[in-house]
Amino acid sequence: MSPRVLTTAAELRAATIELLGSSRRHPSSLGLVPTMGALHEGHAALARAAREENDVVVATIFVNPLQFGDPADLDRYPRTLEADVQLLGGCGVDLVFAPPQEEVYAGGAPLVRLSAGRLGEKFEGEFRPGHFDGMLTVVAKLLHLAWPAADASYRAYFGQKDAQQLALIRRMVSDLNFTAEIRAVPTVRSAEGLALSSRNRFLSEEEARAALVLSRALRLLAGRASRCEPLDLDSAVALVECEPLVELEYFEVVDPDTLEPLAFNCSLTPFSGEGLALIAARVGSVRLIDNQPLKADPAGARG
């Protein structure tokens, strides 16, 4: 069944009230899946997770201009609305909110925006200044626009692949007292291990093979962490740098909540607790990011 496609906030509000009111469960629940379109199996996993846990599922498709520093990148971003709606319908999404820019930013570019603060200045923020401010601003607006009735529970779904984005959204919701629950969905990968991304379509076959070194390096660290071994991050960095088509930008192990480096867990000391490995690199002209949660397993280390 194809979802209803809505283009105005008023239509979205009326449709969610109607669907939530017809739900057999009380209180009912709404799941929100914000996207910029050009959808792939990673987005489908978000939609399916929302479908499993909620009475009503809304997906948004909006290419947010505030997240693009280069107008050429904004123009190049794929717009595939018809295919996106078909994919979302196959996942059981009820409503697709695909507003024009003037509906989201009625007065033009907003004069007041959210700031990602120090958490948004490192890693991706260093390479894409202002990106996270624009991301948080539009996510906050979308959370408000899709807000369900007062007696309905509210969940929003984001992929673990964009780990820094996920950390910032969680912090925003906590710091600004949003009542939405943020749900993380594990990264979806190709059979070979490459994290799915709308940018992967720009890779040549040779570049796609070369890009697999990112996930290999992350798996190397995950195995060491699980066995409570020293991570030896330098050797993982060297593995990536041996691939001539890959230009490494950063490779760090950080605290999953604060994104502060876990330097003591990356050299000679046995890994303990939890961490998050973050990596970014250019493969040809395409910039890719990936990450891997790390968790020590003392029982496995003893075995």
N, C-alpha and C positions, 0 to 999 in steps of 0.2 A: 504493500500500500504506500502510495507516494505521500510524503508529508506536505502540509500546507505551507506555502511560502508567503511570508509577510514582509512588508517593507516599511511599516511605520510602527512607532512605539504604541500608538493607540490600538492598532490591530493586534499587536502582541499581547497587550494587557487584556483585551476583550477575549482573545482566544484562550489564554491561560486560565482566566476566570471560568470560562465555559467548561474546559476540560477538567479542571480540578473539581469543579462543582459536580461533574458527572461521575467522578471516581467513586468506586464502591467502598473505598477505605477512608476512614476518618480517624485521625487527621491524614490528609493526603500528602504527597511529596512531589517536588519538582526537581529535575536534574537539568543543569545547564552545561552545555559543551561549547565554549567559545573557540572559534577558529578564524583563520584568515582565508579559508578556502584552499584550492589546489590539494584536495584531500587524498589521503592514502590509507593504508591499512592501520597505521598508527592512530589516525583520527577515528577510524572505525572501531578500534579497541576502546576509545573513550566513550563513543556513543553506545556501544554494547554494554559497557560497565554502567552507564547511566540508565539504560533500559532495564537492566537487572534489578536496580535498586530503587526505582521511582515509578510513580503512577503516570507522570507526564514528563516528557523529555523535549527540551528546546535546544537546538543547535543554532549558533550564530555564525554567519559568514560575512566578515567585514574586513577589508584590507585597510588597516589603520595607517593613515599617512604620518601620524606622529612617531611611528616606529622606524621610519626610513630617513636616514641622514642624507642620502643621495636620491634626488628625484628620478634618476635613471633606474635605480633599483626598484622604486615604487612602480614605475611604468612597466618594468620587466616582470614583475610578480605575476604568475599565471592567474587568470580569471577563468574558472571552469565551472560556473554555477550549475549548469544542467547536469553534468557528471557528478558534481558534489551532492546535489539533491537526490540523485538516484542512489548513490552510495549510502547516504544517511537514511533513505527510505528502507533500504535493505537491512539496516541495523535497528529498525523500529522507532526512529525518531518521529515525534508527532508534529512538531512545528520547526520551520527553518526561518529565522529572522535574518533577512539579507537587506539591510537598509542602505540607501544611498548616503553619501558623505554628508549631505546637508541635513539629513535626519539625525545623525549622531552629533554633528557639530553645527547646530543650527545658525550660530552667529559667526561662522568661520572658525579658524583655528582658535582653540580656547585660550583665554588670557590667564586663567588659573588652572594649574596642572598639579598632579601629585609628583612628589620627589622621591626617588628611590634611595636617596641619601648615600651613606658610605657603602652600603651593601650593593648599590648599583654602579659603583665607580670602578670596581675591580673586574678582572676577567673579561666577560663580554662587554661590560660597561666601558672598559679602557679602549676597546677596539671599535665600539659603536656608541659614541657619546650621545646621551639623551634618549637612547633606545628604551631603557627601562622606565624612564619618566613617562614616555608616550604609552608604553605597554600598560603600566599601572593605571594611567588615566582612563584608557579605554576599557580595561577590565572592570574598574570601579563603575563606570557608566553602564556597562552591560549587566553587571550584577544588579544595579538599581533598576534598569529597564525591564529585566525579567523577573523581578522580585515577586514571589507568589503571594497569595492571600495570607493573612496573619496566622491562621491556624495550620498552614502547610509547612512541612519541613523543606529545607532548601539545601541542595548540594551542587557544587560546581566541580568539573572534571578537567584535570590538566595532566599532561604527560611528564613522566620522570625524565624523558630525554632532555627537556629544557630545564635542567636542575636549578640554575640560578633564577630563572623566571619563577619556578615553583616556590623556591624559598622566599622570594620577594612578595609573591601573592599571599602566601601564608602569613608573612609578617604584616602586610597591609591589613589583612582581615583581622588579625589579632590586635594590632595597634589602633585601628580605627573602628573597632567594635562592629564589624559586619557580622550578621548572624548566619551567613552561609557557611556550610562545612566544605572545606577544600579536600577533594579526593584525588590522590595521585594514582596514576595508572602506569605500570611498568613499561619501559621502552620496548617497542616492537622492532624486530630486526629481520633482515633478509635471511634466507637459509644459510648464507655464508657468514653472517654476523654483522653486516653493515646496518647501523641504525637508520630507520626509515626517515626520510626528510623530503620535503617538496623540492629541495635543491639537488637531490640525487639525480634528477632527470637531466641535469646539465653536465653530468660526468660522462666521459667516454668510457668504453669498455675497459681500456687499460687503466684509466684513472680510478674506476670503480674497484678494480682488483687491488690497486695500490692503496686505496682508502681502507681496506680491511685491516691494515696494520694498526689502526686506531683501536678497534675492538680487540685485537690480539693483545695489545699492550695493556688494555684495561683488564682483560681476563687474567693476564699474568699477575697483576697486582691483587685481583680478587682471590686467586688461589693462594697466594702467599698470606694474605690477610686471614683467610679462613683457617690456615694451618698455624696461625700465630707466629709467622716468620717475619723477620725484617722485610719491609717492602722493597728496599733497594730501588728507589724511584729512578736513580741515575741509569740503571740498566734498562728500565722500561723506556726511558727517554731515548737511550741509544738505539733501541730496537726501532723506534719510529724514525729516527734520523737516518737510519740505514736505507730507508725507502726514498729513492731519488725524486720521485714525483710528489712527495709530501713535504711541505714546509711547516714545521711545528711552530705554533704561536705560544701556547702555554700547555703545561701538563703539571698539575698540582694535586695534592691530597689535602682535603680541608674538612673542617667540622661541618656536618650536613646542615646545621641550623644557622650558624654565623658565617660560614664560608671562610673562616680564618684558617690559615695553614696549620697542619698537624706535623710540624717539622720533627718532633721527637719520635713520631711513628713511621718515619720514612727512611731512616738510615740503618743504624746497627741494632737498634732495640727491637725486641719481638713486638709485633703489632698486637694491640689490645683494644677492646671496645668496638666503636664504629667510626667510619669515615666515609668520605665521598671523593672519588678520583674524578677530576675534571680535565678534559682535553679539548683543544681546538687546533685546527690546522687548515692550511690551504692545499687543495689537491688540484693542480692546474689553476684554473680561474675560480674554482668553487671553494667556498669556505664552509667547513664542516665542524660541528661540535658533537661531543658525546660525553658520557659519564658512566660511572659504575659505583653503586653503593658497596662499601666494604664492611665486613663484619667478621670479627674473630670468633672462632669456634673451638674453645678449649678442649671439648670432648673429642673433636676430630683431630686436634693436634696430638692428644695423648694416644689416640688410636694409631 
